[in-house]
């Protein structure tokens, strides 16, 4: 257990796949230090709050919208964890849209 104002930590990020297609439903979990109050995931112009399911554990299922062919490619998925004081840490993983 970390103090509420201690720097937040991302311990691990697990996703069902890092290659997605329009209409796919992908799931993922983010494990963090105990003091993390919120987690967000950003890719391109999409930002999603990842719901907290227990102390230090966040999970999300997301259905990929229709992505026009012109936007297929590999993009950085930025996962940001914040403590209650607003301090943040982030990790970036590549996501390929096909």
VOGU-3710 file (C-alpha; in Angstrom, 3 decimals, decimal comma):
1> xxxxxxxxxx> 0,000/0,000/0,000  1,415/3,342/-1,083  0,637/6,707/0,452  -2,012/8,641/-1,514  0,522/11,288/-2,565  3,281/8,814/-3,553  4,104/8,668/-7,269  1,658/6,356/-9,069  2,976/3,222/-10,762  1,780/1,061/-13,643
11> xxxxxxxxxx> 2,745/-2,521/-12,828  1,409/-4,247/-15,960  -0,857/-3,852/-18,960  -2,497/-6,916/-20,498  -4,610/-6,900/-23,650  -6,335/-9,693/-25,552  -4,598/-8,521/-28,748  -2,557/-5,633/-30,093  -3,914/-6,061/-33,639  -7,530/-4,980/-34,059
21> xxxxxxxxxx> -10,141/-4,848/-36,800  -13,366/-2,860/-37,102  -16,046/-4,513/-34,975  -13,618/-6,463/-32,763  -14,203/-6,415/-29,030  -10,922/-6,194/-27,171  -10,387/-6,491/-23,439  -7,589/-5,371/-21,212  -6,471/-4,946/-17,644  -4,115/-2,470/-16,036
31> xxxxxxxxxx> -2,492/-3,303/-12,713  -1,224/-0,319/-10,764  0,064/0,717/-7,385  -2,583/0,925/-4,666  -2,728/4,738/-4,738  -3,890/5,067/-8,355  -7,291/6,762/-8,500  -7,888/6,696/-12,263  -6,620/5,216/-15,517  -7,199/6,551/-19,039
41> xxxxxxxxxx> -6,346/5,047/-22,415  -5,665/7,325/-25,426  -5,261/6,303/-29,050  -5,395/8,790/-31,919  -8,407/11,009/-31,108  -10,105/8,515/-28,761  -9,826/8,808/-24,980  -11,438/6,229/-22,687  -11,655/6,054/-18,893  -10,738/2,555/-17,718
51> xxxxxxxxxx> -13,071/1,515/-14,864  -11,574/0,602/-11,491  -12,585/-2,906/-10,412  -10,546/-3,121/-7,192  -7,550/-1,517/-5,509  -4,805/-1,298/-8,120  -6,826/-3,072/-10,816  -8,615/-1,510/-13,774  -10,352/-3,326/-16,660  -12,129/-2,488/-19,892
61> xxxxxxxxxx> -13,843/-4,136/-22,853  -14,121/-1,991/-25,973  -15,694/-2,566/-29,371  -13,583/-1,075/-32,149  -15,693/1,248/-34,321  -15,680/1,154/-38,115  -12,247/2,467/-39,096  -11,880/3,583/-42,725  -9,053/1,905/-44,645  -7,154/5,186/-44,914
71> xxxxxxxxxx> -6,629/5,140/-41,131  -5,313/1,568/-40,885  -1,827/1,417/-39,406  0,038/1,237/-36,127  -0,675/3,825/-33,440  0,617/4,439/-29,920  -1,855/3,515/-27,179  -1,008/5,708/-24,192  -2,143/4,439/-20,792  -2,107/7,116/-18,081
81> xxxxxxxxxx> -2,495/6,365/-14,363  -3,124/9,192/-11,877  -3,192/9,377/-8,101  -5,714/11,543/-6,246  -3,266/14,474/-6,162  -3,073/14,442/-9,972  0,456/13,066/-10,359  0,633/10,752/-13,347  2,672/8,047/-15,009  2,200/6,691/-18,505
91> xxxxxxxx> 3,143/3,770/-20,685  2,870/3,496/-24,435  2,197/0,286/-26,357  1,680/-0,095/-30,114  -1,761/-1,010/-31,476  -2,200/-2,030/-35,119  -5,530/-1,247/-36,779  -6,233/-3,433/-39,812
//
